[in-house]
Amino acid sequence: MPRYAFIAAVLIAMLPSAPSFAVSPKDKMATCKFGADDQKLQGVARSNFMKKCMSNKDDPRGSGAGGGAVAVPPPPKQ
């Protein structure tokens, strides 16, 4: 039994303390620059894109202002 406790402790200690999907600011800047270059943005449009891209908001779903979305009610409580 002590052997299993030791193995469990070692495995728990090996878990990462930060999420594995965390991105460094340098990586995020490179991704944002790539997106701006890919869209061939220049001037004010590029700076607005970079500000929005570099902001700490990380919402892959977007703002929801697309128009075609339908609100889905939550499931009933049991």
C-alpha positions as CSV (number, residue, x, y, z in Angstrom):
1,M,0.0,0.0,0.0
2,P,2.8,2.5,0.7
3,R,4.1,1.9,-2.7
4,Y,0.8,3.1,-4.3
5,A,0.7,6.2,-2.1
6,F,4.2,7.0,-3.2
7,I,3.4,6.6,-6.9
8,A,0.2,8.7,-6.5
9,A,2.2,11.4,-4.8
10,V,4.8,11.5,-7.6
11,L,2.1,11.6,-10.2
12,I,0.3,14.5,-8.5
13,A,3.6,16.4,-8.1
14,M,4.1,16.0,-11.9
15,L,0.9,17.8,-12.7
16,P,1.4,21.2,-14.2
17,S,0.6,24.1,-11.9
18,A,-0.5,26.4,-14.9
19,P,-3.0,25.5,-17.6
20,S,-1.4,23.9,-20.6
21,F,-3.2,26.2,-22.9
22,A,-1.6,29.3,-21.4
23,V,0.2,31.5,-24.0
24,S,3.1,33.8,-23.2
25,P,2.8,37.5,-24.3
26,K,5.5,37.0,-26.9
27,D,3.6,34.1,-28.5
28,K,0.4,36.0,-28.4
29,M,2.1,39.0,-30.1
30,A,3.4,36.8,-32.8
31,T,-0.1,35.3,-33.4
32,C,-1.7,38.7,-33.5
33,K,0.9,40.0,-36.0
34,F,0.3,37.0,-38.1
35,G,-3.4,37.6,-38.1
36,A,-2.9,41.3,-39.0
37,D,-0.5,40.4,-41.8
38,D,-2.8,37.7,-43.1
39,Q,-5.7,40.1,-43.3
40,K,-3.3,42.7,-44.9
41,L,-4.4,45.3,-42.3
42,Q,-2.6,48.7,-42.2
43,G,-2.9,51.9,-40.2
44,V,-5.8,52.4,-37.8
45,A,-7.4,49.1,-38.7
46,R,-4.2,47.2,-37.8
47,S,-3.7,49.0,-34.5
48,N,-7.4,48.4,-33.5
49,F,-7.0,44.7,-34.5
50,M,-3.8,44.4,-32.5
51,K,-5.3,46.1,-29.4
52,K,-8.3,43.8,-29.5
53,C,-6.1,40.7,-30.2
54,M,-3.7,41.5,-27.4
55,S,-6.4,42.2,-24.8
56,N,-6.7,39.8,-22.0
57,K,-10.2,38.8,-23.1
58,D,-10.0,35.3,-24.5
59,D,-13.5,34.5,-25.8
60,P,-13.3,32.0,-28.8
61,R,-17.0,32.3,-29.3
62,G,-16.9,36.0,-30.2
63,S,-19.1,38.8,-29.0
64,G,-22.4,37.1,-29.9
65,A,-23.5,40.1,-32.0
66,G,-23.5,38.1,-35.2
67,G,-27.3,38.0,-35.4
68,G,-27.9,34.4,-36.3
69,A,-27.6,33.0,-32.8
70,V,-30.7,31.7,-30.9
71,A,-30.8,31.7,-27.2
72,V,-31.2,28.3,-25.7
73,P,-32.9,28.0,-22.3
74,P,-31.1,26.1,-19.6
75,P,-32.1,22.6,-18.9
76,P,-34.9,22.2,-16.4
77,K,-33.9,21.5,-12.8
78,Q,-34.8,18.1,-11.4
